[in-house]
């Protein structure tokens, strides 16, 4: 089957690797011709290249990246919770101050 009749998503990993390697070897003037001949766009080559580079990263880096993302989400949740509690504390403090002022004005309740 001719490459121009297939969608880039249908390419195998080996074909994508070959295309990236061939594309990188060419001069910029020849790269456009290669893309047209293969029925590709430069975005396909860039995406495949990034995917291949990500696959070459050590497993520890991948794990630490997902761990960092998980920790960031946890920090955000804790910050939201802290902000909520700060607002509640400010509200209770304001109510307590108002109650004390009302007690002083009308003489109800105990003065401390």
Buried (B, 14 or more C-beta within 10 A) or exposed (E): EEBEEEEBEEBEEEBBBEBBEBBEEEEEEEBEEBBEEBBBEEEBBEBBBEEBEEEEEEEEEEEEEEEEEEEEEEEEEEEEEEEEEEEEEEEEEEEEEEEEEEBEEEEEEEEE
